[in-house]
Amino acid sequence: MESNTFRKAVEALDMAALERTLAPDATFFSPVMVHPYRGREKVVAFLRILSTVFEDFRYTHELRGEVLDGGGRTHGLVVAARVGEKPSRGSTC
């Protein structure tokens, strides 16, 4: 996944562009759900719902580094938003 393309698609709420950035076997782990969403179509459907729930959604940090247990590179985005009056923070990797 090209992170800059993914970030821009999310920020623009462009679900078609977002879907094109995800691998067919993409998985979304939610801290509030028992089971992850597996597969590009399910992940996009869930993100569509989230896009209607979060207000003031923005990325606050972009993280890049080395994977500590096995080599390779990693990348993540830190997000901030609101749900009603409650602030919310999270990350995507």
N, C-alpha and C positions, 0 to 999 in steps of 0.2 A: 504494500500500500504506500503510495506516495503521500507523505504526511501533509505537505503544503496543499495538495489538491483536496485531500480529505477535509482539512481545516477550512478551506475556502468554501467547500460545498456545504458544510455544516453551518458556517456563519451566514451564508446566503439562503439557508433553508431550502437548498436545491436537492431534493431527494433523489432525483434521477442521476445527478452528478455524484452524489454520495454513494448510491448503489454501484456505480461504475468503479469506485475506488476499492470496494470490498471484494475479497476472495470468495468463491462459492462456499467455502467451509468456514466463513467468518463466525466467531462466537462472541456474544455479548454477555458479560457477567454483571448482574445488577446486585448491589448490596441489599436490596429490599425484596428480591425474588429468591425462592428456594433453588430453582433450576435455571441454568443459563439458556439463553436463546441461541440456537445453533442453526446455521445456514443463512446465507445472504438475505433471502426474502424475509425470514423471521426477524433478523436484526434490523432491517430497514423498516419493517412494520412497527417494531417497538420504538425505534428512533423517531418515526413519524408521530407517534403518540407523545413521546417526551417533548417534541418540539412544540406541542400545544400546551404543555403543562408548565414548562420553565419560562420564566420571564427574565429579562436582562441577562440572557445567556452570553457568556464571553469566555474566551481563553485567556488565562492570566500568565501562563508560563509554558514554554516549550523545552522539554528535557531530552537530551541525547547523551548516550554513554555506552560503556562496555558492559556486556552481560558478565556478572561476576562468577557464575557457576557454569562455565562451559564455553566461554568465548562468544564471539559475535557482537553485534550492535543492538541497541534497543532505543526506543523513542517513545515519548509520552507527551500528552498535553494535559495541563491542569485547567479545570474549568470552575467558573463561579456563576451562580444564577440565583433566582428567587423562585419560591413556590408560594404564592400569596405574599405574606409578610415575612416568611421564613427564609433566611439565606441558606444556600446549598453550595457545597464544594465537592469536587470529585476529580477523577483523572481518567484518561483513556490511554492505553498503550498499544 
